[in-house]
Amino acid sequence: MTTTTATRRDFLKTATLAAASLPLAGLWPRAARAAEPGRKLGFALVGLGSLSTHQIAPAFQNTQHCRLAGIVTGTPAKAARWQAQYNIPEQNIYNYATMDRLADNPDIDVIYVVTPNALHAEHTLKAARAGKHVLCEKPMEVSSEKCQQMIDACQQAGRQLAIGYRLHFEPNNLECVRLAREKVFGELQMIQAGFGFRMGDPTQWRLRKALAGGGPLMDVGIYALQATRYLTGEEPESVSAVATTTDHVKFAEVEESLVWQLKFPSGVIASCSTTYAFGGMRGYRAYAEHGSFGLDPAYEYDGQQGTRSDGQAIALPHMDQFALEMDDFAQCILNNQPTRVPGQEGLRDIKIMMAIYEAARTGKTVALS
Amino acid sequence: MTTTTATRRDFLKTATLAAASLPLAGLWPRAARAAEPGRKLGFALVGLGSLSTHQIAPAFQNTQHCRLAGIVTGTPAKAARWQAQYNIPEQNIYNYATMDRLADNPDIDVIYVVTPNALHAEHTLKAARAGKHVLCEKPMEVSSEKCQQMIDACQQAGRQLAIGYRLHFEPNNLECVRLAREKVFGELQMIQAGFGFRMGDPTQWRLRKALAGGGPLMDVGIYALQATRYLTGEEPESVSAVATTTDHVKFAEVEESLVWQLKFPSGVIASCSTTYAFGGMRGYRAYAEHGSFGLDPAYEYDGQQGTRSDGQAIALPHMDQFALEMDDFAQCILNNQPTRVPGQEGLRDIKIMMAIYEAARTGKTVALS
């Protein structure tokens, strides 16, 4: 087995070349552009849970165009801790009642919404009305209607809206996209993708339907769904699904495990799985006429690695995905260019996931428009 | 990573212990019994295609209780070649018109049916009427009705009928059954299983619906289906499925690729795939509460190997599966004991596969009785 490795410079060089010549250009990181040199956009994080604490806040150190300028939290103790740790000015600290006043704060350019799923629209709308650009964590919201409201609000405010699909910036995933689109192993035929983990804490908001909108599908299955879409470059035309629950106490409101199948216009079929019942399912494999390739793990914050049926490894250097994602959004804003992960991309996933739930509920294949 | 290996003696010892104490006893090889010492049952092979030529005929050398005593073939040149190679007496060579005369031949005890799927009933019925026991290759037939006719015919003749499910005798598969049934990683939650290959020869009888009854599902997908059933020890209660065809010339009569989902009474869901479009999909993985295990490859004539999430390998010694299967059937006959792979087992798979086709055709979940 040989190993494909490259430096960050190599990767960006490749990415730039690819961006100039391939239809998947939209998926590749842009090389840094010299727009308003030295200007870093001020981000305010809304919701200081685990993701903000352990991933996003530290990632600012790895960005070129972003700075952690403010926070919105309902927990005064967190506000004090973050203020001290990140040297956040007093006037850039908000709670959910005061965040409307962001409109008066020119130090904040972007609101990064990291609250529970069913609060994304509320916080995005507030941010848009305050004239801020919005980066919103996935899943975008818990219904298509609320996603559309978010898109409309940002459009009306003349501000950009991006969804936190960090894997669109992850080199190993992009390499798999390249293998698929360049048909390195021939035409794609089938994709198998799954992501899940064993949910330990029964008090998690992710188990409450009102806040999460659904179970593991909304939380981690969305990565498997995304993979099938960025590997094929197509939109699924129909979906079937089966859900199961064995622990009816912990999973009284949302599904415990779910498997679904997508059919794409080219004839590719995808078989996907998600769960809160067990770990270890964390990758995807794409099968083409003359070979296969995939990542395992594929979706984590770090550690992506993969294999190809010709014996080559997929082992591009790991990069801070949150930093890449935020820097890309900052550049889109600074250069007034569209993001590759707009609200429409988030809405598309929500529509498909709602169809998956419908298919599981009715036992019927659901056609997607 | 440590490796679990064992000698054949160890394996049979374990198997014997397990047979005495576990509900899966029926799946374990029986230790040899001293019935009619020295007596080897005479087998006649019906259909001298690739499987008979390259796997079954050579396997007789590895049996203790079986001998290749006769053949039934429609090709005189093959008859001559086999007669010479295996020293088969002239009077034990039949064609499809003369095989009724098997009734007068006490040298033949068992007919092993290795013809195209849609001929299994015809040849099984002829064998049963001639008073012979029947070992029939999988899939049992192309419809439930024909399977039932086979079961009835053998029962009326007072002869045994077994289906060639060789993996019920394969040590690494049996080890996975043990891991599942003994709940080594806790309760089973989900199974992913797939088997396929790229069909090169467009003139294959396997691409003709009238002979094959279906496409890759009937041919190799059945192994994935079997795996979900022997791992869970349950019968699925419902199935959904999606079929796809991209090459409409080669696959004018049968499906090219198919994915299906099974739900079991315990709540376990299985996500399965099969194809004639590409290779490389050849294993299964079972996910339980606290870990996972599986084989890749799982279904081949040789080379099974597997991994467990605790880092142990599954690497029991490879054995001649056809020899194990034939010896077990011979012992069942000699000792007048039921086979672990009876016609009812074959019928069950056919019923499920017909439901899978119905689900793919209608886009609706099909309940299984």
Interface residues (C-beta under 8 A of the other chain):
Chain A: E187 Q189 M190 Q192 G194 R198 S238 S240 A241 V242 T244 T245 T246 S257 V259 Q261 K263 S266 G267 V268 I269 S271 S273 T275 A277 F278 G280 M281 Y287 A288 E289 H290 G291 S292 S309 G363 K364 T365
Chain B: E187 Q189 M190 Q192 G194 R198 S238 S240 A241 V242 T244 T245 T246 S257 V259 Q261 K263 S266 G267 V268 I269 S271 S273 T275 A277 F278 G280 M281 Y287 A288 E289 H290 G291 S292 S309 G363 K364 T365
